[in-house]
Amino acid sequence: MLVSGALWGLLPLSLLMALGQSSDLPAIASIRPGDQQVMVTVTAPGWVQQLTLESRTDVAAGPWTRRAWQRVTNAGAITMQLDVRGEREFFRAGGDDRPSFFDRVTMGLGLLRASYPEAVLLEVDATGPGSGTNSTNPNDISQLRIVCRVNGGTALITATGGLTFDPVSFVAQPWLGSIVIAWPVPMDVMEADILLQHAGYAGTFSTINLRQPLYPGLVEPYYIFQVTNVGYVFIGSNSKTNFIGH
């Protein structure tokens, strides 16, 4: 089944093979429950760049909730750790062949610093591929703009999807309102989205910004989701706290 560009494997790998179905899907190999945490091992085929675990409390009905995410660098068995929620859960594993936010920003910064070695990151802005794009999956908010401070002004690089970037542009003016971000930050946008959902903001969003606004009390880089009918929800990349801002 194709869901938001991701193929979902709902059965253990051994059962898929026994049924004669393709094993080229992410599949749950084992689940080890504990008092506080659940360890889920998933077999990831070679095409997967991002691995996701979702759960729901009814095996046949109800919405799926994203519970864990992992960037994949090598195919094979990957173990993911989840907190116990105190209720019965059914899991499914999913894979996405799109490069992660982390990989895309890292490449974009590398390309920009090839022209401006002194560049420091100020913010990353993500929007959808079309006007009014809304999604519940950060990978769909795929248009990136990376903004850096450089000598004499500001350098920017944009990507319309994947690892394809436009040429670096330069503006002979400072970029105001954002504090320098040390890259990489501790958390990927997909992990921030899990915290967003867990906090109860389960709607769609149209833009995501990674920045630390120059404002009293804002002490870390934040993933800022523009959530439909809610507003701007800030997720701290270090503290993992959340609040509604402006």
N, CA, C and O of each residue as an XYZ file, in Angstrom:
984
protein
N       0.853     -1.188      0.000
C       0.000      0.000      0.000
C       0.886      1.233      0.000
O       1.858      1.296      0.753
N       0.564      2.215     -0.834
C       1.340      3.434     -0.958
C       0.684      4.514     -0.115
O      -0.477      4.860     -0.335
N       1.427      5.050      0.853
C       0.894      6.075      1.740
C       1.885      7.224      1.802
O       2.998      7.058      2.303
N       1.495      8.385      1.301
C       2.356      9.569      1.318
C       3.761      9.265      0.805
O       4.749      9.703      1.395
N       3.848      8.533     -0.268
C       5.143      8.220     -0.856
C       5.900      7.122     -0.153
O       7.065      6.877     -0.466
N       5.258      6.445      0.800
C       5.946      5.403      1.567
C       5.220      4.071      1.409
O       3.990      4.031      1.381
N       5.974      2.991      1.307
C       5.390      1.654      1.248
C       5.366      1.062      2.648
O       6.351      1.130      3.384
N       4.226      0.480      3.005
C       4.048     -0.006      4.370
C       3.997     -1.531      4.391
O       3.245     -2.147      3.637
N       4.813     -2.138      5.272
C       4.781     -3.583      5.447
C       4.102     -3.911      6.754
O       4.633     -3.603      7.821
N       2.924     -4.538      6.695
C       2.111     -4.758      7.880
C       2.342     -6.113      8.526
O       1.849     -6.358      9.627
N       3.085     -7.004      7.864
C       3.261     -8.348      8.388
C       4.731     -8.625      8.672
O       5.599     -8.040      8.025
N       5.033     -9.508      9.630
C       6.421     -9.896      9.869
C       7.040    -10.469      8.600
O       6.356    -11.068      7.769
N       8.350    -10.272      8.472
C       9.055    -10.726      7.281
C       8.869    -12.215      7.045
O       8.674    -12.633      5.903
N       8.925    -13.035      8.106
C       8.789    -14.477      7.944
C       7.423    -14.849      7.376
O       7.317    -15.770      6.566
N       6.361    -14.126      7.803
C       5.031    -14.411      7.306
C       4.863    -13.948      5.869
O       4.201    -14.611      5.071
N       5.465    -12.807      5.537
C       5.422    -12.343      4.154
C       6.034    -13.381      3.217
O       5.483    -13.680      2.157
N       7.188    -13.929      3.626
C       7.867    -14.906      2.794
C       7.049    -16.197      2.719
O       6.975    -16.831      1.666
N       6.437    -16.581      3.843
C       5.641    -17.810      3.855
C       4.416    -17.692      2.950
O       3.958    -18.677      2.371
N       3.891    -16.460      2.838
C       2.732    -16.244      1.988
C       3.115    -16.010      0.533
O       2.247    -15.829     -0.321
N       4.408    -16.014      0.252
C       4.873    -15.808     -1.108
C       4.814    -14.364     -1.558
O       4.866    -14.092     -2.757
N       4.704    -13.407     -0.602
C       4.644    -11.997     -0.952
C       6.059    -11.418     -0.988
O       7.010    -12.025     -0.495
N       6.172    -10.232     -1.581
C       7.470     -9.589     -1.717
C       8.061     -9.279     -0.345
O       7.360     -8.792      0.542
N       9.339     -9.558     -0.174
C      10.030     -9.201      1.064
C      10.762     -7.882      0.924
O      11.534     -7.510      1.807
N      10.531     -7.150     -0.194
C      11.204     -5.880     -0.417
C      10.411     -4.735      0.206
O      10.340     -3.645     -0.360
N       9.820     -4.981      1.360
C       9.101     -3.985      2.135
C       9.640     -3.985      3.559
O      10.106     -5.020      4.035
N       9.588     -2.853      4.247
C       9.931     -2.879      5.666
C       8.988     -3.823      6.406
O       7.781     -3.804      6.166
N       9.519     -4.638      7.291
C       8.680     -5.606      7.994
C       9.149     -5.747      9.434
O      10.348     -5.742      9.713
N       8.192     -5.872     10.344
C       8.514     -6.063     11.754
C       9.004     -7.486     11.970
O       8.294     -8.450     11.682
N      10.232     -7.610     12.482
C      10.825     -8.924     12.727
C      10.556     -9.407     14.149
O      10.376    -10.605     14.370
N      10.525     -8.473     15.130
C      10.260     -8.880     16.510
C       9.800     -7.686     17.319
O      10.118     -6.539     17.003
N       9.038     -7.975     18.378
C       8.595     -6.964     19.338
C       8.900     -7.498     20.728
O       8.454     -8.584     21.098
N       9.669     -6.721     21.500
C      10.051     -7.145     22.854
C       9.490     -6.127     23.858
O      10.078     -5.064     24.058
N       8.358     -6.453     24.484
C       7.756     -5.511     25.427
C       8.478     -5.508     26.765
O       9.051     -6.516     27.180
N       8.442     -4.363     27.430
C       8.984     -4.232     28.776
C       8.045     -3.408     29.628
O       6.971     -3.019     29.169
N       8.437     -3.133     30.871
C       7.579     -2.372     31.771
C       7.450     -0.912     31.343
O       6.376     -0.321     31.452
N       8.552     -0.333     30.852
C       8.563      1.077     30.497
C       8.731      1.323     29.004
O       8.300      2.355     28.488
N       9.359      0.375     28.309
C       9.660      0.586     26.896
C       9.401     -0.679     26.085
O       9.411     -1.793     26.608
N       9.169     -0.469     24.786
C       8.992     -1.559     23.839
C      10.115     -1.465     22.814
O      10.388     -0.395     22.271
N      10.764     -2.602     22.556
C      11.819     -2.658     21.551
C      11.263     -3.359     20.314
O      10.864     -4.521     20.378
N      11.240     -2.650     19.193
C      10.702     -3.193     17.950
C      11.826     -3.273     16.928
O      12.459     -2.262     16.623
N      12.078     -4.457     16.401
C      13.104     -4.648     15.379
C      12.433     -4.774     14.022
O      11.518     -5.576     13.831
N      12.911     -3.960     13.081
C      12.336     -3.905     11.741
C      13.418     -4.236     10.728
O      14.550     -3.770     10.854
N      13.084     -5.031      9.732
C      13.997     -5.322      8.629
C      13.764     -4.294      7.530
O      12.665     -4.201      6.982
N      14.812     -3.512      7.206
C      14.703     -2.453      6.206
C      15.404     -2.869      4.925
O      16.602     -3.147      4.955
N      14.696     -2.922      3.791
C      15.344     -3.230      2.516
C      16.218     -2.066      2.036
O      16.200     -0.982      2.619
N      16.974     -2.305      0.979
C      17.989     -1.357      0.551
C      17.477     -0.029      0.061
O      18.212      0.957      0.112
N      16.234      0.046     -0.418
C      15.731      1.309     -0.959
C      15.302      2.300      0.120
O      15.087      3.475     -0.176
N      15.175      1.845      1.361
C      14.639      2.686      2.434
C      15.697      3.675      2.927
O      16.816      3.288      3.266
N      15.330      4.947      2.961
C      16.193      5.972      3.548
C      15.658      6.478      4.884
O      16.408      7.017      5.697
N      14.356      6.302      5.104
C      13.746      6.674      6.375
C      12.779      5.566      6.786
O      12.007      5.058      5.972
N      12.840      5.207      8.057
C      12.007      4.132      8.585
C      11.097      4.707      9.660
O      11.532      5.484     10.510
N       9.824      4.314      9.611
C       8.843      4.830     10.553
C       8.049      3.691     11.171
O       7.741      2.701     10.508
N       7.720      3.843     12.456
C       6.798      2.943     13.142
C       5.541      3.718     13.500
O       5.610      4.810     14.064
N       4.392      3.144     13.168
C       3.117      3.722     13.553
C       2.345      2.697     14.373
O       2.594      1.495     14.284
N       1.403      3.192     15.174
C       0.603      2.276     15.988
C      -0.826      2.773     16.086
O      -1.115      3.945     15.844
N      -1.716      1.852     16.447
C      -3.084      2.184     16.812
C      -3.567      1.134     17.798
O      -2.941      0.084     17.945
N      -4.676      1.409     18.475
C      -5.134      0.511     19.536
C      -6.102     -0.550     19.047
O      -6.381     -1.506     19.771
N      -6.624     -0.404     17.828
C      -7.530     -1.397     17.237
C      -6.853     -1.971     16.005
O      -6.381     -1.219     15.152
N      -6.799     -3.276     15.902
C      -6.080     -3.895     14.791
C      -6.735     -3.608     13.445
O      -6.059     -3.622     12.416
N      -8.049     -3.347     13.437
C      -8.766     -3.235     12.167
C      -9.231     -1.830     11.833
O      -9.582     -1.561     10.684
N      -9.244     -0.933     12.797
C      -9.821      0.385     12.533
C      -9.149      1.440     13.395
O      -8.441      1.136     14.356
N      -9.394      2.696     13.019
C      -8.857      3.807     13.783
C      -7.626      4.405     13.133
O      -6.998      3.767     12.288
N      -7.270      5.635     13.521
C      -6.126      6.318     12.916
C      -4.800      5.741     13.392
O      -4.676      5.277     14.526
N      -3.814      5.779     12.505
C      -2.451      5.388     12.870
C      -1.708      6.618     13.400
O      -1.851      7.722     12.874
N      -0.918      6.405     14.446
C      -0.122      7.471     15.047
C       1.354      7.165     14.861
O       1.812      6.066     15.172
N       2.097      8.145     14.352
C       3.533      7.951     14.178
C       4.201      7.905     15.550
O       4.072      8.842     16.338
N       4.924      6.802     15.838
C       5.497      6.584     17.176
C       7.014      6.664     17.204
O       7.591      7.025     18.229
N       7.667      6.337     16.103
C       9.133      6.366     16.090
C       9.609      6.547     14.655
O       8.918      6.201     13.697
N      10.808      7.098     14.539
C      11.401      7.359     13.219
C      12.904      7.101     13.310
O      13.525      7.319     14.350
N      13.478      6.630     12.191
C      14.916      6.365     12.153
C      15.456      6.661     10.759
O      14.910      6.192      9.761
N      16.508      7.425     10.698
C      17.233      7.615      9.439
C      18.012      6.336      9.161
O      18.660      5.799     10.059
N      17.955      5.839      7.916
C      18.569      4.566      7.559
C      19.800      4.810      6.693
O      19.716      5.469      5.657
N      20.927      4.284      7.115
C      22.159      4.387      6.324
C      22.597      3.038      5.772
O      23.352      2.985      4.802
N      22.129      1.937      6.381
C      22.451      0.593      5.909
C      21.218     -0.290      6.022
O      20.517     -0.263      7.033
N      20.958     -1.070      4.983
C      19.831     -1.990      5.022
C      20.061     -3.080      6.064
O      21.198     -3.375      6.433
N      18.968     -3.671      6.531
C      19.074     -4.756      7.496
C      18.189     -4.517      8.693
O      17.236     -3.741      8.631
N      18.510     -5.196      9.794
C      17.703     -5.121     11.012
C      18.003     -3.842     11.780
O      19.162     -3.525     12.046
N      16.966     -3.120     12.129
C      17.077     -1.879     12.888
C      16.118     -1.974     14.073
O      14.937     -2.275     13.902
N      16.637     -1.713     15.275
C      15.809     -1.770     16.479
C      15.436     -0.362     16.909
O      16.292      0.515     17.026
N      14.142     -0.158     17.143
C      13.608      1.140     17.544
C      12.982      1.014     18.925
O      12.318      0.021     19.225
N      13.193      2.015     19.758
C      12.762      1.990     21.151
C      11.619      2.972     21.353
O      11.724      4.140     20.978
N      10.519      2.497     21.949
C       9.342      3.313     22.172
C       8.933      3.246     23.630
O       9.124      2.223     24.288
N       8.369      4.333     24.135
C       7.820      4.330     25.484
C       6.497      3.574     25.507
O       5.708      3.656     24.565
N       6.259      2.831     26.601
C       4.999      2.123     26.783
C       3.893      3.139     27.072
O       4.090      4.067     27.857
N       2.735      2.965     26.438
C       1.623      3.900     26.612
C       0.530      3.361     27.535
O      -0.475      4.036     27.757
N       0.711      2.176     28.064
C      -0.250      1.650     29.014
C      -1.506      1.101     28.390
O      -2.505      0.910     29.083
N      -1.484      0.841     27.088
C      -2.630      0.253     26.411
C      -2.126     -0.639     25.284
O      -0.992     -0.505     24.825
N      -2.988     -1.547     24.850
C      -2.614     -2.439     23.767
C      -2.377     -1.639     22.490
O      -3.144     -0.734     22.160
N      -1.299     -1.986     21.772
C      -0.982     -1.302     20.527
C      -0.687     -2.315     19.424
O      -0.113     -3.376     19.671
N      -1.086     -1.970     18.221
C      -0.718     -2.724     17.029
C       0.190     -1.837     16.186
O      -0.107     -0.663     15.964
N       1.297     -2.406     15.718
C       2.313     -1.629     15.015
C       2.357     -1.957     13.529
O       2.019     -3.063     13.109
N       2.774     -0.983     12.753
C       3.136     -1.227     11.364
C       4.414     -0.439     11.073
O       4.649      0.631     11.634
N       5.231     -1.002     10.180
C       6.503     -0.367      9.799
C       6.387      0.177      8.389
O       5.777     -0.447      7.521
N       6.968      1.329      8.165
C       6.917      1.943      6.844
C       8.264      2.501      6.430
O       9.061      2.918      7.270
N       8.513      2.505      5.135
C       9.758      3.038      4.610
C       9.511      4.151      3.621
O       8.505      4.146      2.912
N      10.417      5.103      3.567
C      10.336      6.211      2.625
C      11.657      6.269      1.872
O      12.729      6.229      2.475
N      11.569      6.366      0.532
C      12.798      6.387     -0.268
C      13.337      7.800     -0.481
O      14.319      7.984     -1.200
N      12.707      8.794      0.134
C      13.184     10.165      0.012
C      14.284     10.442      1.039
O      14.212      9.941      2.161
N      15.300     11.231      0.677
C      16.343     11.567      1.650
C      15.760     12.360      2.813
O      14.791     13.102      2.649
N      16.357     12.197      3.980
C      15.854     12.844      5.184
C      16.164     14.343      5.166
O      17.011     14.820      4.411
N      15.451     15.056      6.020
C      15.717     16.482      6.237
C      17.177     16.694      6.611
O      17.827     17.605      6.099
N      17.698     15.845      7.512
C      19.097     15.933      7.939
C      20.038     15.825      6.739
O      20.958     16.629      6.594
N      19.805     14.836      5.884
C      20.682     14.638      4.730
C      20.588     15.799      3.750
O      21.598     16.220      3.187
N      19.394     16.312      3.546
C      19.207     17.401      2.595
C      19.873     18.684      3.082
O      20.538     19.369      2.305
N      19.702     19.014      4.359
C      20.322     20.235      4.886
C      21.836     20.091      4.906
O      22.553     21.040      4.587
N      22.328     18.918      5.276
C      23.771     18.698      5.298
C      24.367     18.890      3.906
O      25.408     19.533      3.765
N      23.724     18.345      2.881
C      24.231     18.519      1.518
C      24.150     19.978      1.083
O      25.099     20.512      0.508
N      23.026     20.617      1.356
C      22.878     22.019      0.973
C      23.915     22.913      1.627
O      24.467     23.802      0.978
N      24.185     22.687      2.905
C      25.220     23.459      3.596
C      26.592     23.215      2.974
O      27.389     24.142      2.826
N      26.862     21.961      2.610
C      28.136     21.647      1.984
C      28.321     22.381      0.670
O      29.400     22.904      0.390
N      27.264     22.420     -0.141
C      27.334     23.125     -1.415
C      27.514     24.626     -1.206
O      28.289     25.272     -1.910
N      26.791     25.171     -0.233
C      26.905     26.608      0.039
C      28.292     26.959      0.557
O      28.862     27.980      0.172
N      28.835     26.117      1.427
C      30.156     26.407      2.001
C      31.296     26.183      1.016
O      32.419     26.629      1.255
N      31.017     25.495     -0.090
C      32.025     25.398     -1.135
C      32.297     26.775     -1.739
O      33.403     27.048     -2.207
N      31.287     27.635     -1.724
C      31.447     29.007     -2.213
C      31.756     29.983     -1.086
O      32.451     30.977     -1.296
N      31.242     29.703      0.107
C      31.422     30.595      1.254
C      31.836     29.753      2.461
O      30.987     29.384      3.273
N      33.126     29.445      2.590
C      33.574     28.549      3.679
C      33.250     29.071      5.071
O      33.161     28.292      6.019
N      33.074     30.365      5.201
C      32.817     30.961      6.520
C      31.346     30.928      6.904
O      30.985     31.413      7.976
N      30.496     30.374      6.064
C      29.047     30.425      6.275
C      28.621     29.756      7.573
O      29.108     28.680      7.918
N      27.705     30.407      8.291
C      27.083     29.821      9.485
C      25.574     29.813      9.274
O      25.014     30.739      8.686
N      24.929     28.773      9.756
C      23.500     28.571      9.506
C      22.649     29.490     10.377
O      22.867     29.606     11.583
N      21.669     30.144      9.738
C      20.712     30.980     10.451
C      19.324     30.339     10.510
O      18.673     30.368     11.554
N      18.873     29.770      9.408
C      17.570     29.105      9.441
C      17.378     28.241      8.207
O      18.059     28.399      7.194
N      16.426     27.320      8.327
C      15.983     26.489      7.213
C      14.468     26.642      7.129
O      13.755     26.444      8.113
N      13.990     26.994      5.943
C      12.562     27.188      5.726
C      12.061     26.128      4.755
O      12.662     25.910      3.703
N      10.963     25.472      5.106
C      10.392     24.423      4.258
C       8.949     24.760      3.935
O       8.171     25.130      4.815
N       8.598     24.628      2.651
C       7.227     24.837      2.196
C       6.836     23.679      1.283
O       7.684     22.882      0.881
N       5.562     23.592      0.963
C       5.092     22.548      0.073
C       5.431     22.837     -1.377
O       5.816     23.956     -1.715
N       5.291     21.832     -2.242
C       5.639     22.000     -3.654
C       4.658     22.857     -4.432
O       4.957     23.238     -5.563
N       3.501     23.173     -3.872
C       2.516     24.001     -4.550
C       1.857     24.946     -3.568
O       1.929     24.740     -2.356
N       1.223     25.971     -4.079
C       0.548     26.939     -3.220
C      -0.547     26.251     -2.410
O      -1.381     25.528     -2.954
N      -0.526     26.489     -1.111
C      -1.551     25.918     -0.249
C      -1.363     24.464      0.099
O      -2.299     23.824      0.579
N      -0.159     23.908     -0.132
C       0.105     22.509      0.211
C       0.003     22.304      1.718
O       0.625     23.034      2.490
N      -0.775     21.317      2.136
C      -0.887     20.950      3.541
C      -0.678     19.451      3.659
O      -1.101     18.695      2.785
N      -0.034     19.016      4.728
C       0.241     17.597      4.913
C       0.402     17.301      6.385
O       0.557     18.208      7.203
N       0.363     16.016      6.719
C       0.712     15.558      8.067
C       2.087     14.904      8.072
O       2.514     14.368      9.095
N       2.785     14.942      6.939
C       4.106     14.323      6.818
C       5.132     15.390      6.443
O       5.029     15.974      5.365
N       6.119     15.664      7.302
C       7.120     16.685      6.983
C       7.859     16.447      5.666
O       8.323     17.402      5.044
N       7.980     15.181      5.228
C       8.669     14.908      3.971
C       7.940     15.507      2.774
O       8.552     15.733      1.730
N       6.633     15.768      2.911
C       5.867     16.370      1.823
C       6.103     17.879      1.724
O       5.847     18.478      0.680
N       6.586     18.491      2.799
C       6.885     19.935      2.798
C       8.324     20.056      2.289
O       9.256     20.298      3.055
N       8.472     19.884      0.990
C       9.757     19.476      0.411
C      10.610     20.591     -0.180
O      11.752     20.350     -0.572
N      10.076     21.805     -0.249
C      10.860     22.907     -0.824
C      11.683     23.555      0.282
O      11.122     24.131      1.214
N      13.001     23.468      0.187
C      13.879     23.987      1.241
C      14.559     25.280      0.819
O      14.931     25.459     -0.340
N      14.711     26.173      1.782
C      15.585     27.335      1.627
C      16.507     27.377      2.835
O      16.046     27.467      3.972
N      17.799     27.312      2.589
C      18.806     27.336      3.649
C      19.449     28.720      3.647
O      19.943     29.179      2.617
N      19.442     29.375      4.793
C      19.904     30.756      4.909
C      21.132     30.794      5.817
O      21.096     30.280      6.935
N      22.215     31.399      5.339
C      23.466     31.463      6.097
C      24.024     32.884      6.127
O      23.886     33.643      5.168
N      24.645     33.218      7.230
C      25.411     34.463      7.326
C      26.800     34.238      6.733
O      27.465     33.252      7.054
N      27.230     35.145      5.877
C      28.557     35.090      5.280
C      29.175     36.481      5.342
O      28.498     37.450      5.685
N      30.439     36.577      5.016
C      31.113     37.869      5.009
C      30.432     38.807      4.013
O      30.297     38.489      2.831
N      30.012     39.953      4.507
C      29.414     40.948      3.629
C      27.932     40.801      3.394
O      27.354     41.611      2.669
N      27.276     39.785      3.984
C      25.846     39.658      3.748
C      25.294     38.287      4.045
O      25.642     37.672      5.053
N      24.423     37.802      3.156
C      23.672     36.564      3.354
C      23.769     35.702      2.107
O      23.636     36.199      0.989
N      24.002     34.405      2.302
C      23.996     33.438      1.202
C      22.832     32.489      1.400
O      22.514     32.099      2.523
N      22.192     32.120      0.283
C      21.020     31.245      0.328
C      21.151     30.166     -0.737
O      21.739     30.383     -1.797
N      20.593     29.000     -0.433
C      20.515     27.926     -1.414
C      19.169     27.247     -1.246
O      18.702     27.059     -0.123
N      18.541     26.878     -2.356
C      17.207     26.295     -2.317
C      17.196     24.939     -3.006
O      18.027     24.652     -3.868
N      16.237     24.117     -2.607
C      16.033     22.801     -3.222
C      14.548     22.598     -3.435
O      13.741     22.919     -2.562
N      14.185     22.066     -4.589
C      12.779     21.817     -4.885
C      12.357     20.397     -4.554
O      11.190     20.044     -4.721
N      13.282     19.588     -4.091
C      12.981     18.213     -3.723
C      14.224     17.367     -3.818
O      15.112     17.648     -4.623
N      14.300     16.324     -2.997
C      15.449     15.433     -3.042
C      16.748     16.154     -2.738
O      16.794     17.047     -1.891
N      17.810     15.757     -3.440
C      19.141     16.323     -3.213
C      19.578     17.208     -4.376
O      20.773     17.391     -4.609
N      18.602     17.759     -5.109
C      18.895     18.666     -6.211
C      18.745     20.106     -5.734
O      17.679     20.503     -5.262
N      19.822     20.889     -5.858
C      19.823     22.257     -5.356
C      20.071     23.251     -6.480
O      20.774     22.964     -7.449
N      19.482     24.416     -6.326
C      19.746     25.518     -7.241
C      21.092     26.159     -6.895
O      21.638     25.894     -5.824
N      21.636     26.998     -7.784
C      22.895     27.680     -7.468
C      22.767     28.572     -6.230
O      21.684     29.068     -5.920
N      23.874     28.766     -5.537
C      23.908     29.634     -4.359
C      23.665     31.078     -4.796
O      24.207     31.526     -5.806
N      22.852     31.797     -4.034
C      22.638     33.220     -4.290
C      23.178     34.039     -3.116
O      23.311     33.536     -2.000
N      23.483     35.297     -3.384
C      24.067     36.172     -2.367
C      23.289     37.469     -2.314
O      22.932     38.042     -3.344
N      23.028     37.933     -1.078
C      22.376     39.222     -0.852
C      23.307     40.051      0.018
O      23.724     39.612      1.089
N      23.628     41.237     -0.442
C      24.595     42.082      0.280
C      23.926     42.826      1.423
O      24.087     44.038      1.564
N      23.182     42.105      2.228
C      22.517     42.645      3.403
C      22.497     41.585      4.492
O      22.452     40.394      4.183
N      22.529     41.985      5.759
C      22.436     40.986      6.838
C      21.036     40.409      6.941
O      20.058     41.068      6.590
N      20.942     39.173      7.424
C      19.661     38.505      7.675
C      19.331     38.717      9.144
O      20.039     38.219     10.019
N      18.266     39.448      9.420
C      17.961     39.852     10.782
C      16.927     38.934     11.433
O      16.100     38.325     10.753
N      16.989     38.848     12.760
C      15.943     38.179     13.519
C      16.203     36.742     13.894
O      15.387     36.135     14.587
N      17.335     36.165     13.452
C      17.627     34.771     13.777
C      19.029     34.656     14.367
O      19.951     35.345     13.933
N      19.182     33.781     15.358
C      20.468     33.492     15.987
C      21.129     32.321     15.268
O      20.443     31.437     14.756
N      22.458     32.315     15.229
C      23.210     31.251     14.552
C      22.872     29.890     15.158
O      22.798     29.738     16.377
N      22.668     28.905     14.281
C      22.357     27.531     14.685
C      23.578     26.653     14.448
O      24.162     26.674     13.365
N      23.963     25.886     15.459
C      25.033     24.892     15.285
C      24.429     23.657     14.622
O      23.493     23.050     15.143
N      24.982     23.295     13.462
C      24.477     22.126     12.734
C      25.427     20.955     12.898
O      26.642     21.134     12.813
N      24.894     19.738     13.137
C      23.467     19.383     13.155
C      22.810     19.674     14.494
O      23.476     19.717     15.529
N      21.503     19.873     14.465
C      20.735     19.974     15.699
C      20.455     18.551     16.188
O      20.569     17.603     15.411
N      20.090     18.388     17.462
C      19.952     17.035     18.029
C      18.790     16.211     17.482
O      18.738     15.002     17.708
N      17.858     16.841     16.767
C      16.624     16.152     16.409
C      16.246     16.462     14.963
O      16.336     17.609     14.525
N      15.821     15.429     14.220
C      15.341     15.619     12.855
C      13.900     16.117     12.890
O      13.207     15.984     13.898
N      13.463     16.692     11.776
C      12.101     17.209     11.698
C      11.062     16.105     11.904
O       9.981     16.382     12.423
N      11.358     14.855     11.511
C      10.395     13.772     11.702
C      10.216     13.453     13.183
O       9.114     13.112     13.613
N      11.287     13.559     13.962
C      11.175     13.355     15.406
C      10.388     14.502     16.042
O       9.614     14.284     16.974
N      10.588     15.733     15.534
C       9.810     16.868     16.019
C       8.331     16.674     15.722
O       7.481     17.050     16.530
N       8.015     16.091     14.571
C       6.621     15.845     14.211
C       5.969     14.828     15.147
O       4.787     14.952     15.466
N       6.723     13.831     15.587
C       6.181     12.865     16.552
C       5.804     13.582     17.846
O       4.749     13.312     18.420
N       6.663     14.497     18.308
C       6.356     15.272     19.510
C       5.166     16.185     19.279
O       4.359     16.394     20.185
N       5.048     16.732     18.072
C       3.914     17.592     17.725
C       2.611     16.819     17.856
O       1.650     17.312     18.448
N       2.574     15.606     17.304
C       1.361     14.788     17.380
C       1.062     14.372     18.811
O      -0.087     14.399     19.250
N       2.113     13.986     19.538
C       1.932     13.536     20.921
C       1.380     14.658     21.798
O       0.679     14.399     22.776
N       1.699     15.905     21.446
C       1.191     17.054     22.209
C      -0.247     17.396     21.849
O      -0.848     18.278     22.462
N      -0.806     16.698     20.851
C      -2.202     16.897     20.511
C      -2.459     17.741     19.280
O      -3.610     18.014     18.941
N      -1.385     18.161     18.599
C      -1.552     18.973     17.391
C      -1.504     18.044     16.178
O      -0.478     17.934     15.505
N      -2.619     17.386     15.913
C      -2.641     16.308     14.919
C      -3.110     16.772     13.538
O      -3.296     15.952     12.639
N      -3.303     18.095     13.367
C      -3.775     18.590     12.086
C      -2.673     18.661     11.047
O      -1.536     18.260     11.294
N      -3.029     19.180      9.877
C      -2.051     19.356      8.804
C      -1.251     20.637      9.033
O      -1.637     21.508      9.812
N      -0.122     20.722      8.326
C       0.696     21.937      8.401
C       1.166     22.291      6.994
O       1.248     21.431      6.117
N       1.474     23.575      6.794
C       1.817     24.066      5.461
C       3.260     24.547      5.353
O       3.824     24.553      4.259
N       3.858     24.944      6.450
C       5.263     25.366      6.454
C       5.938     24.832      7.714
O       5.292     24.593      8.734
N       7.270     24.649      7.615
C       8.087     24.284      8.769
C       9.350     25.134      8.703
O      10.002     25.211      7.662
N       9.688     25.768      9.815
C      10.925     26.546      9.895
C      11.793     25.996     11.003
O      11.295     25.647     12.074
N      13.085     25.916     10.755
C      14.053     25.609     11.801
C      14.857     26.870     12.051
O      15.643     27.296     11.205
N      14.657     27.465     13.220
C      15.376     28.698     13.542
C      15.289     28.972     15.036
O      14.444     28.416     15.739
N      16.172     29.832     15.500
C      16.102     30.351     16.861
C      15.859     31.844     16.762
O      16.800     32.613     16.569
N      14.614     32.263     16.889
C      14.321     33.688     16.774
C      15.058     34.500     17.842
O      15.245     34.050     18.973
N      15.462     35.690     17.457
C      16.110     36.603     18.390
C      15.021     37.270     19.222
O      14.507     38.333     18.873
N      14.684     36.610     20.340
C      13.565     37.063     21.157
C      13.775     36.569     22.583
O      14.222     35.438     22.777
N      13.461     37.394     23.591
C      13.675     36.964     24.985
C      12.955     35.656     25.303
O      11.789     35.479     24.952
N      13.659     34.744     25.970
C      13.084     33.485     26.398
C      13.197     32.361     25.397
O      12.936     31.208     25.741
N      13.581     32.661     24.152
C      13.765     31.611     23.142
C      15.246     31.242     23.138
O      16.087     31.998     22.651
N      15.550     30.065     23.691
C      16.930     29.749     24.063
C      17.550     28.612     23.259
O      18.646     28.159     23.587
N      16.878     28.145     22.224
C      17.378     27.021     21.445
C      16.782     27.079     20.044
O      15.832     27.827     19.814
N      17.317     26.311     19.108
C      16.659     26.219     17.800
C      15.338     25.471     17.933
O      15.232     24.500     18.681
N      14.332     25.939     17.193
C      13.008     25.346     17.245
C      12.567     24.920     15.849
O      12.854     25.595     14.861
N      11.865     23.789     15.783
C      11.083     23.471     14.599
C       9.736     24.160     14.796
O       9.044     23.915     15.784
N       9.372     25.018     13.854
C       8.153     25.803     13.975
C       7.181     25.345     12.889
O       7.405     25.603     11.706
N       6.114     24.673     13.282
C       5.111     24.142     12.367
C       3.945     25.129     12.278
O       3.415     25.559     13.302
N       3.550     25.485     11.061
C       2.343     26.283     10.886
C       1.173     25.321     10.726
O       0.894     24.836      9.630
N       0.493     25.053     11.846
C      -0.553     24.026     11.894
C      -1.907     24.650     11.582
O      -2.262     25.694     12.129
N      -2.655     24.003     10.701
C      -3.972     24.487     10.291
C      -4.893     24.649     11.499
O      -5.023     23.739     12.317
N      -5.525     25.803     11.601
C      -6.491     26.131     12.660
C      -5.872     26.199     14.050
O      -6.595     26.257     15.045
N      -4.554     26.194     14.130
C      -3.880     26.308     15.428
C      -2.944     27.512     15.439
O      -3.014     28.356     16.332
N      -2.080     27.582     14.455
C      -1.072     28.634     14.409
C       0.319     28.042     14.396
O       0.532     26.932     13.909
N       1.258     28.788     14.933
C       2.655     28.362     14.926
C       2.982     27.592     16.208
O       2.926     28.140     17.309
N       3.323     26.311     16.044
C       3.670     25.473     17.191
C       5.186     25.268     17.182
O       5.753     24.802     16.194
N       5.830     25.623     18.292
C       7.278     25.525     18.445
C       7.626     24.213     19.144
O       7.041     23.880     20.174
N       8.585     23.467     18.578
C       9.111     22.254     19.209
C      10.598     22.461     19.426
O      11.344     22.629     18.462
N      11.044     22.451     20.682
C      12.455     22.681     20.988
C      13.321     21.518     20.546
O      13.053     20.372     20.907
N      14.359     21.799     19.767
C      15.202     20.720     19.246
C      16.094     20.110     20.319
O      16.585     18.994     20.146
N      16.314     20.816     21.422
C      17.084     20.282     22.551
C      16.170     19.830     23.687
O      16.286     18.706     24.175
N      15.270     20.702     24.100
C      14.429     20.431     25.266
C      13.251     19.520     24.949
O      12.708     18.876     25.846
N      12.847     19.461     23.666
C      11.675     18.688     23.216
C      10.370     19.204     23.796
O       9.365     18.493     23.799
N      10.380     20.437     24.288
C       9.154     21.068     24.787
C       8.388     21.668     23.629
O       8.915     21.810     22.525
N       7.112     22.027     23.894
C       6.289     22.619     22.840
C       5.472     23.769     23.398
O       5.107     23.774     24.574
N       5.186     24.749     22.538
C       4.298     25.850     22.897
C       3.822     26.524     21.616
O       4.435     26.368     20.559
N       2.739     27.264     21.715
C       2.208     28.018     20.583
C       2.808     29.414     20.625
O       2.747     30.090     21.652
N       3.383     29.843     19.516
C       4.006     31.155     19.432
C       3.342     32.017     18.386
O       2.206     31.773     17.980
N       4.074     33.037     17.952
C       3.524     34.015     16.997
C       4.515     34.229     15.853
O       4.246     35.013     14.943
